[in-house]
């Protein structure tokens, strides 16, 4: 096989792999939507107590101090304060 033909073949394989990935993702999202509609799929339980984060913030603590006190990441603190 010549170099151009090999590259074309590999490109086609990549297209088919991407297509299959998209199909799999669609089927997964459909399954999750159906499970949520039935009340079976609840998602992951919250691991961060957002009320505790807000209480510490109201006491004047900064994001870094809150993260250190609760042993969570700063980004998690900011997400908890947004919601």
N, C-alpha and C positions, 0 to 999 in steps of 0.2 A: 504494500500500500504506500502511496506517496504521502509526503508530509501534509499536503493540503487536504487529502481525503481523510487522513487520520484525525486532523483537527476538526473537520466537519463532523465526523462520526462522534468524537468526544463532545462537541457542542450539542449534538442531537441528544446524546445521553444526558447531558446536563439539563436540557429543556424538559425531557421526560421526568427526570428526578424532581425538578422544581414543580412540575404539574402534579405529580403524585403527592408531594408535600402539601400543596395547596388543597388537594382533595381530602387528604387526611385531616388537615386543620379544619376544613368545613364540616366534616363528619363529627369531629370532636366538639366543635362549638354547637352543632345541632343537638348532640347528645347532652351537653351541659344545659342547654336551654330547656330541653324536655325534662331533665331531672329537676331543674329549678321550678318548672311549672308544676311538677308533681310534689314538690316540697322535699325531695330526697337530697338534693345537693345544696348544702348550706354555705360551702366555702370554708376557709380556714378560720379558726377561732382567733380573735384578736389577742395578740401577745403583749400589747402595751395598754396600760390603763390610761386612757386619754384624760379622764377626770383628774387623776393624780398629777399628770403633766400640767394641766391648767391650774391646779391648786398651787404647785410650786412656782409657776410663772407669776401668779397673782401675788405670791409672797416676795416677788422681786428677783427671783433666781433667773440667771441667763440660760440660754440653750445648752451651752457646754456644761454648766454645773448640773442642770437637770439630767442631761445624758449620763454624766458621771454618777450621779446619785441613784439613778434607776438602772444603770448598766445597760443602756441602749445607745444607739447611734444618734448623732445630732440631727441627721435627716429625719429620723423617726420622730424626734421632738417636734420639728417643724411641721411634719405631716399631721401629728396629733393636734397641734395648735390651729392648723387650717380648718380641720373638720369639726 
